[in-house]
Amino acid sequence: MRTDKGFKVSASEARFGIHYKMKGVTLNVLDIKISGKDTDNDLAVFEQTGLTPNGGPPLHIHPHQDEWFYVIEGDYIFQCGNEKFYVKPGDTIFLPRNVPHAFIQLSEKGKMIVSYLPAGKMEAFFEVTDRWTSAPSSEEVMKVFADHDMIVVGPPLKV
C-alpha cells in the first residue's frame, strides 16, 4: 500500500505514536517518521536517539537494503567494509547493501536520521527488540537479525 496524501510527523513524535525502545543490543529509541506502509515498502525513515555511549550493533549485512544515516547530534565511528569513518553532526554516511557495516556511538547521547531502501523488515525488527526485557544471548541476536533479513558477521565495534 502507498499513501496518496502528504502527512507531517512533529518533532518528538513518531508516525502511529509508537516509540520503539531497543533493548539488549543498544539502548536506543527509534521513532518511525516515514513507514514502509506509507511507501509500498520502498522506504522507511527513523529518528534514532542513541543512549548507549561506546555501544552499537554487531557487524552485519543487509542483503536487500541500502542504508543511510544523517547525524544530528553526537559523534560516531562507522565501519563500512574495511573502511572506518568518523561521523559528526551534519555528516551523512551511505552503507550499500551486501557490505558489512556497524557503528559505535562515541558521545554520551546521539541522534541520527536512519533510512532503509527498501524498508524491508526493519519496523518489525524494532518491534521485536522493543519487547526484550533483558540482554539477549548472542545466539538470540543472530536469530532476530536473520529473521529480519540481516546477517551478523562480526562483533560490535570497540573504541
C-alpha positions in Angstrom: 0.0 0.0 0.0 1.2 3.5 -0.7 -0.3 6.7 0.9 -1.7 9.2 -1.6 -1.8 12.0 1.0 1.0 14.0 2.5 1.5 14.0 6.2 3.5 15.6 9.0 5.2 13.9 11.9 6.1 16.5 14.5 9.3 16.8 16.5 9.5 14.3 19.3 6.6 12.3 17.8 6.5 9.1 15.9 4.3 8.0 13.0 1.5 6.0 14.5 2.6 7.2 18.0 5.0 4.2 18.7 8.4 5.0 20.2 10.4 1.7 19.9 12.9 1.3 22.7 15.6 -1.0 21.5 16.9 -3.0 24.5 19.7 -5.6 24.6 21.9 -4.7 21.7 21.9 -1.0 22.5 19.6 1.3 24.4 18.1 3.4 21.6 14.8 5.0 20.9 13.6 4.7 17.3 10.7 6.8 16.1 9.2 6.0 12.7 9.0 9.2 10.6 8.1 7.5 7.3 6.8 4.0 7.4 7.2 1.2 4.8 3.4 1.2 5.0 3.4 4.7 3.5 5.7 3.8 0.6 4.7 0.4 -0.5 7.8 -0.8 1.3 10.1 1.4 -0.8 11.5 3.4 2.1 11.5 3.6 5.9 12.8 6.6 7.8 13.5 6.6 11.6 14.8 9.1 14.0 17.2 7.2 16.3 18.1 8.6 19.7 21.3 6.9 20.9 21.5 6.3 24.7 24.5 3.9 24.6 27.9 5.5 24.8 30.5 3.1 23.4 27.7 0.9 22.0 26.4 -0.1 18.7 25.1 -3.0 16.7 27.2 -6.0 15.7 28.9 -6.0 12.3 26.2 -7.1 9.9 24.9 -7.1 6.3 21.6 -6.1 4.8 21.4 -8.3 1.6 18.4 -6.4 0.2 18.7 -2.8 1.6 20.8 0.2 1.2 21.0 2.3 4.4 22.0 5.9 5.1 22.4 7.9 8.2 22.4 11.7 8.8 23.9 12.6 12.2 22.0 15.4 14.1 23.8 15.1 17.5 26.8 13.1 18.8 29.9 11.5 17.4 30.2 8.1 15.8 32.6 5.8 14.1 31.1 3.8 11.3 32.8 0.8 9.6 31.7 0.0 6.0 33.6 -2.9 4.5 37.2 -2.4 5.6 37.0 1.4 5.9 36.2 3.4 9.1 34.7 6.8 9.1 34.5 9.4 11.9 31.0 10.9 11.6 29.8 14.0 13.4 26.7 16.3 13.4 25.8 17.4 9.8 27.6 14.4 8.2 25.9 11.7 6.1 27.1 8.2 5.5 25.8 5.7 3.0 26.0 2.0 3.6 25.3 -0.1 0.4 23.6 -3.5 0.6 25.7 -6.6 0.9 28.6 -4.7 2.6 29.4 -5.5 6.2 28.8 -2.4 8.4 28.5 -1.3 12.0 28.8 1.8 14.1 29.8 2.8 17.6 28.4 5.9 19.4 31.3 7.8 20.9 29.3 10.5 22.7 27.1 10.3 25.8 24.0 10.9 23.6 23.4 10.8 19.9 20.7 11.4 17.4 20.5 10.3 13.7 18.1 10.0 10.9 18.3 6.5 9.5 16.7 5.4 6.2 16.3 2.0 4.7 15.8 1.5 1.0 13.6 -0.6 0.6 12.0 -0.6 4.0 12.3 -4.4 4.4 11.5 -5.8 7.8 13.1 -3.1 9.9 9.9 -1.9 11.6 9.2 -5.5 12.6 12.8 -5.8 13.8 12.5 -2.8 16.1 9.1 -4.2 17.4 10.9 -7.4 18.5 13.8 -5.6 20.1 11.3 -3.3 22.0 9.8 -6.4 23.6 13.2 -7.6 25.0 13.3 -7.3 28.8 16.9 -8.3 29.3 20.1 -8.5 27.2 19.6 -11.3 24.6 22.3 -14.0 24.1 24.4 -13.7 21.0 22.5 -16.6 19.5 19.2 -14.8 20.0 20.7 -11.6 18.5 21.8 -13.6 15.4 18.4 -15.2 15.1 16.4 -12.0 15.3 18.7 -10.3 12.8 18.3 -13.3 10.5 14.5 -13.3 10.9 14.6 -9.7 9.6 16.9 -10.3 6.6 20.2 -9.2 8.2 23.3 -11.4 8.7 25.5 -10.9 11.7 29.1 -11.3 10.5 31.1 -10.0 13.5 31.1 -8.4 16.9 30.2 -4.7 17.7 32.9 -2.1 17.1 35.2 -1.2 20.0 36.6 2.2 20.8 
